[in-house]
Amino acid sequence: MKAKSVLCTLAISGLLASAILVHTAVDLIAEDTKTYRIGLSVWTGYPTSVQGFKDGLAADGFVEGENVEYFYKKSDGDARVQRQMAVELSEAHLDLVYSLTTPGTSIVKDVLSESIPIVFSIVTYPADAGLIESFEYSGNNLVGTSNYVNLKHYITLLKTLLPNAKTIAIFHRKGEPNSKIQAANMIRLLKKAGFTVIDLEPTTVEEMRQMAEEVADEVDVFMTTTDTLCQGGGEAELVIISLQRGIPILSSNKMGIEGGSTFGPVVDFYSLGKMSAEMAVKILKNQANPSSLQSKLQEPPITLINGTSVAALGLDLPEASLRTAQILK
């Protein structure tokens, strides 16, 4: 009887072990075949940021069309449309959302459940804008990358490249928290460094053009901020006036300099996208809580100079500064 009991116990143990192995194998297969559903809330577009994010995920095995399905939402900067799109994302059973810009991400954060991780980018002041508690600890379901550039880089560039400049007109969209903070801090530093500053708050591209025309005879430099108006066509209008009136543009936007603005310390949205993807991988693969991760920025920034605009404006830039910058021909 004892022998039969032992055999019976061994048989049951063997069946249990087999069941556990089968269950584990099924779990592994399910994990390997899982299709991750990721929302892309891009505000007005930012294709290089989205591509950087996708490439970063693909490099770690999260490949579109294989095990990732993206849900792309673009509101063209319309807050009402953005809110509706955020509702659609909240109902799409997503594993994660990649959200761009301060106004866009603020709406996404407001609408989505806290159970859905949100990785943001192109948000200059995420803590000051109320998206997270701090870079070190978000305190919620958000984490991401900032396009903030330490303002000391702007002062250094101004004094190095335009040593005779005295008066600066700074443009930032009225009512946008992101650029309002940047402009306020920048104005304080510029005044401390001895510059006269004209603070301009347009609400539309046309208004930005009109303001630039009105102050063109009073200023030595135009300056743009990292807001959605400058990035959404306003800076392109400034470039036209800049070349017509011979006024250099100190830009906060890489795309602005690529489009004709004179120079600036900028971040690369593609690189920020890849940095954001690293956070997304930790969330998707390791089940990391966003609040356990740190938000990041690109430091040092790139000094980018548009060589064509420099030549058109007749600027003679110091040779030493050109050696450490990226020059667009």
Secondary structure per residue as TSV (DSSP state, phi and psi in degrees):
chain	resnum	aa	ss	phi	psi
A	1	M	-	360.0	-38.5
A	2	K	H	-62.7	-42.3
A	3	A	H	-62.5	-41.3
A	4	K	H	-63.7	-39.9
A	5	S	H	-63.7	-43.2
A	6	V	H	-62.7	-45.1
A	7	L	H	-62.0	-41.2
A	8	C	H	-62.7	-42.6
A	9	T	H	-62.2	-43.7
A	10	L	H	-63.5	-40.4
A	11	A	H	-63.7	-44.6
A	12	I	H	-63.2	-42.6
A	13	S	H	-61.3	-40.8
A	14	G	H	-64.2	-42.2
A	15	L	H	-63.6	-41.1
A	16	L	H	-62.9	-43.8
A	17	A	H	-62.5	-41.9
A	18	S	H	-63.9	-41.0
A	19	A	H	-63.0	-40.8
A	20	I	H	-63.8	-43.3
A	21	L	H	-63.6	-42.6
A	22	V	H	-64.2	-43.7
A	23	H	H	-61.4	-43.3
A	24	T	H	-63.1	-42.4
A	25	A	H	-64.0	-41.2
A	26	V	H	-62.1	-41.7
A	27	D	H	-61.8	-42.6
A	28	L	H	-65.4	-41.7
A	29	I	H	-64.0	-42.6
A	30	A	H	-61.5	-39.6
A	31	E	H	-67.1	-41.0
A	32	D	H	-67.3	-31.9
A	33	T	T	-97.3	3.1
A	34	K	-	-64.2	136.3
A	35	T	-	-101.4	119.2
A	36	Y	E	-83.6	133.1
A	37	R	E	-105.5	113.2
A	38	I	E	-123.1	125.6
A	39	G	E	-85.4	142.4
A	40	L	E	-120.3	105.4
A	41	S	E	-104.3	101.6
A	42	V	-	-105.9	4.1
A	43	W	T	60.5	-98.3
A	44	T	T	-103.9	1.7
A	45	G	-	139.0	-85.5
A	46	Y	-	50.6	61.4
A	47	P	H	-61.6	-32.2
A	48	T	H	-69.1	-35.1
A	49	S	H	-65.2	-45.9
A	50	V	H	-62.1	-42.2
A	51	Q	H	-65.2	-40.5
A	52	G	H	-61.3	-40.4
A	53	F	H	-64.7	-46.7
A	54	K	H	-63.7	-42.7
A	55	D	H	-64.9	-39.1
A	56	G	H	-64.0	-41.4
A	57	L	H	-67.4	-43.1
A	58	A	H	-61.5	-35.6
A	59	A	T	-64.1	-20.2
A	60	D	T	-108.9	18.1
A	61	G	T	96.0	2.6
A	62	F	-	-101.1	93.1
A	63	V	-	-110.6	127.6
A	64	E	B	-60.5	133.3
A	65	G	T	88.4	-13.7
A	66	E	T	-109.9	-62.8
A	67	N	T	-132.0	14.1
A	68	V	E	-133.5	133.7
A	69	E	E	-119.6	123.3
A	70	Y	E	-97.5	143.0
A	71	F	E	-117.3	101.7
A	72	Y	E	-89.7	127.5
A	73	K	E	-132.1	124.8
A	74	K	-	-131.1	120.9
A	75	S	-	-102.4	-2.7
A	76	D	T	55.9	32.2
A	77	G	T	78.2	9.9
A	78	D	-	-90.7	114.4
A	79	A	H	-62.3	-36.6
A	80	R	H	-65.8	-44.6
A	81	V	H	-65.6	-39.5
A	82	Q	H	-60.3	-40.9
A	83	R	H	-65.2	-41.2
A	84	Q	H	-64.5	-40.7
A	85	M	H	-66.3	-35.9
A	86	A	H	-64.9	-37.6
A	87	V	H	-62.3	-42.8
A	88	E	H	-62.5	-40.4
A	89	L	H	-65.3	-37.2
A	90	S	H	-66.5	-22.0
A	91	E	T	-100.0	4.9
A	92	A	S	-95.5	6.7
A	93	H	-	55.2	56.0
A	94	L	-	-88.8	153.5
A	95	D	S	-88.4	-23.2
A	96	L	E	-170.2	153.7
A	97	V	E	-125.3	133.2
A	98	Y	E	-101.4	116.7
A	99	S	E	-121.7	136.7
A	100	L	E	-113.6	145.1
A	101	T	S	75.4	158.9
A	102	T	H	-67.0	-52.7
A	103	P	H	-64.5	-39.0
A	104	G	H	-65.1	-44.3
A	105	T	H	-70.7	-33.1
A	106	S	H	-59.7	-41.2
A	107	I	H	-70.5	-42.8
A	108	V	H	-60.6	-43.9
A	109	K	H	-61.4	-39.8
A	110	D	H	-67.7	-34.3
A	111	V	H	-91.5	-41.9
A	112	L	S	-74.2	150.6
A	113	S	-	-65.8	147.8
A	114	E	T	-68.0	-8.2
A	115	S	T	-80.0	-11.9
A	116	I	S	-98.1	117.5
A	117	P	-	-65.3	137.5
A	118	I	E	-120.5	121.6
A	119	V	E	-107.1	122.1
A	120	F	E	-107.6	164.8
A	121	S	E	-155.8	167.3
A	122	I	S	56.3	42.1
A	123	V	-	-118.0	111.9
A	124	T	S	-72.4	-44.7
A	125	Y	-	-126.2	73.0
A	126	P	T	-61.9	-34.6
A	127	A	T	-76.8	-47.9
A	128	D	T	-62.3	-30.0
A	129	A	T	-81.9	-2.4
A	130	G	T	83.7	12.5
A	131	L	S	-78.5	-38.3
A	132	I	-	-137.0	165.1
A	133	E	S	-74.3	-43.3
A	134	S	-	-163.5	168.1
A	135	F	S	-62.1	-35.9
A	136	E	S	-76.1	-31.6
A	137	Y	-	-148.8	115.7
A	138	S	-	-77.0	-33.3
A	139	G	S	75.9	10.2
A	140	N	S	-156.7	-154.5
A	141	N	S	-94.5	18.3
A	142	L	E	-114.4	148.7
A	143	V	E	-160.9	156.5
A	144	G	E	175.0	-158.0
A	145	T	E	-121.7	144.1
A	146	S	E	-109.0	144.2
A	147	N	-	-94.5	23.1
A	148	Y	-	-66.5	137.3
A	149	V	-	-119.4	127.6
A	150	N	-	-54.5	127.8
A	151	L	T	-65.6	-17.7
A	152	K	H	-61.1	-28.1
A	153	H	H	-66.5	-33.2
A	154	Y	H	-67.7	-44.8
A	155	I	H	-62.8	-43.5
A	156	T	H	-60.8	-45.5
A	157	L	H	-63.9	-44.1
A	158	L	H	-58.0	-49.5
A	159	K	H	-68.6	-30.0
A	160	T	H	-81.1	-46.0
A	161	L	H	-90.5	-29.6
A	162	L	-	-130.5	67.8
A	163	P	T	-63.6	-19.0
A	164	N	T	-95.8	-1.1
A	165	A	-	-68.4	137.1
A	166	K	-	-122.7	-38.2
A	167	T	E	-121.0	133.1
A	168	I	E	-128.2	134.0
A	169	A	E	-102.2	121.6
A	170	I	E	-108.5	130.0
A	171	F	E	-108.4	130.7
A	172	H	-	-151.8	142.6
A	173	R	-	-65.0	129.4
A	174	K	T	-63.6	129.5
A	175	G	T	88.4	-2.8
A	176	E	-	-93.1	113.0
A	177	P	H	-56.4	-40.7
A	178	N	H	-52.0	-58.3
A	179	S	H	-80.0	-23.1
A	180	K	H	-62.8	-42.0
A	181	I	H	-66.1	-46.2
A	182	Q	H	-60.1	-45.7
A	183	A	H	-64.1	-44.1
A	184	A	H	-60.9	-45.3
A	185	N	H	-67.7	-37.8
A	186	M	H	-67.9	-42.7
A	187	I	H	-60.8	-42.1
A	188	R	H	-61.4	-44.2
A	189	L	H	-68.9	-39.7
A	190	L	H	-63.0	-43.5
A	191	K	H	-64.6	-40.0
A	192	K	H	-62.7	-33.1
A	193	A	T	-83.5	0.4
A	194	G	T	99.6	7.4
A	195	F	-	-89.6	150.5
A	196	T	E	-92.3	133.2
A	197	V	E	-122.2	133.6
A	198	I	E	-107.6	117.5
A	199	D	E	-93.8	116.8
A	200	L	E	-119.9	131.0
A	201	E	-	-124.4	75.6
A	202	P	-	-73.1	161.9
A	203	T	S	-114.3	-17.2
A	204	T	S	-135.9	165.8
A	205	V	H	-62.0	-42.5
A	206	E	H	-63.8	-41.0
A	207	E	H	-65.5	-36.0
A	208	M	H	-64.5	-41.8
A	209	R	H	-62.2	-44.9
A	210	Q	H	-62.9	-43.7
A	211	M	H	-62.5	-40.7
A	212	A	H	-63.2	-42.0
A	213	E	H	-62.3	-40.0
A	214	E	H	-66.6	-32.7
A	215	V	H	-103.7	1.4
A	216	A	T	-56.3	-34.9
A	217	D	T	-79.1	-9.9
A	218	E	T	-102.0	-15.4
A	219	V	-	-117.4	158.4
A	220	D	S	-100.7	-22.7
A	221	V	E	-146.8	139.4
A	222	F	E	-94.0	146.0
A	223	M	E	-132.7	134.9
A	224	T	E	-107.3	159.2
A	225	T	-	-112.3	176.0
A	226	T	S	-90.1	56.0
A	227	D	S	-113.4	171.6
A	228	T	H	-74.3	-19.6
A	229	L	H	-75.2	-47.0
A	230	C	I	-61.0	-42.7
A	231	Q	I	-77.0	-16.6
A	232	G	I	-105.0	29.3
A	233	G	I	122.1	-21.7
A	234	G	I	-64.7	-42.2
A	235	E	H	-67.7	-33.4
A	236	A	H	-61.3	-36.7
A	237	E	H	-67.2	-39.3
A	238	L	H	-62.3	-36.5
A	239	V	H	-59.6	-42.4
A	240	I	H	-59.7	-47.9
A	241	I	H	-67.7	-38.7
A	242	S	H	-55.5	-47.6
A	243	L	H	-74.4	-31.6
A	244	Q	H	-71.7	-39.1
A	245	R	H	-104.7	-1.8
A	246	G	T	72.7	36.9
A	247	I	-	-113.0	116.9
A	248	P	-	-65.1	154.8
A	249	I	E	-117.1	121.3
A	250	L	E	-89.9	108.8
A	251	S	-	-104.0	150.3
A	252	S	S	-101.5	3.2
A	253	N	-	-127.8	125.9
A	254	K	H	-58.3	-44.7
A	255	M	H	-63.5	-31.7
A	256	G	H	-64.0	-43.1
A	257	I	H	-69.8	-39.1
A	258	E	H	-61.6	-28.6
A	259	G	T	-90.4	1.2
A	260	G	T	128.8	-12.0
A	261	S	-	-62.1	155.3
A	262	T	-	-74.8	-52.2
A	263	F	E	-165.4	171.2
A	264	G	E	169.1	159.9
A	265	P	E	-88.9	115.7
A	266	V	E	-132.4	164.5
A	267	V	-	-106.5	162.8
A	268	D	-	-102.7	117.4
A	269	F	H	-63.8	-33.0
A	270	Y	H	-62.8	-45.1
A	271	S	H	-63.7	-41.0
A	272	L	H	-62.4	-37.8
A	273	G	H	-61.7	-41.8
A	274	K	H	-68.3	-37.2
A	275	M	H	-63.5	-39.4
A	276	S	H	-65.7	-36.5
A	277	A	H	-62.2	-34.9
A	278	E	H	-60.2	-38.7
A	279	M	H	-68.7	-41.5
A	280	A	H	-62.0	-38.8
A	281	V	H	-61.0	-43.2
A	282	K	H	-63.4	-35.0
A	283	I	H	-72.5	-45.5
A	284	L	H	-76.4	-42.1
A	285	K	H	-86.2	-41.0
A	286	N	H	-104.8	3.3
A	287	Q	-	56.4	32.8
A	288	A	-	-68.8	140.0
A	289	N	-	-80.1	133.2
A	290	P	G	-50.9	-34.6
A	291	S	G	-69.6	-13.1
A	292	S	G	-89.2	-6.0
A	293	L	S	-106.1	160.2
A	294	Q	-	-105.0	137.0
A	295	S	-	-73.4	154.7
A	296	K	E	-137.0	164.9
A	297	L	E	-136.7	166.8
A	298	Q	-	-91.3	116.0
A	299	E	S	-139.8	127.4
A	300	P	S	-79.0	162.6
A	301	P	-	-76.5	175.2
A	302	I	E	-92.7	133.5
A	303	T	E	-88.7	110.7
A	304	L	E	-112.5	132.1
A	305	I	E	-127.7	131.0
A	306	N	E	-88.3	102.8
A	307	G	H	-62.1	-34.9
A	308	T	H	-65.7	-43.8
A	309	S	H	-68.5	-38.9
A	310	V	H	-57.8	-44.5
A	311	A	H	-66.5	-41.6
A	312	A	H	-64.8	-32.5
A	313	L	H	-85.3	-7.2
A	314	G	T	70.2	29.8
A	315	L	-	-82.7	140.2
A	316	D	-	-110.9	94.7
A	317	L	-	-87.0	145.4
A	318	P	-	-58.6	135.1
A	319	E	H	-59.4	-38.3
A	320	A	H	-62.7	-38.6
A	321	S	H	-70.8	-29.8
A	322	L	H	-70.1	-29.2
A	323	R	H	-67.5	-27.0
A	324	T	T	-102.4	4.1
A	325	A	S	-108.0	163.6
A	326	Q	E	-95.2	123.7
A	327	I	E	-104.8	123.5
A	328	L	E	-90.4	126.4
A	329	K	-	-87.2	360.0
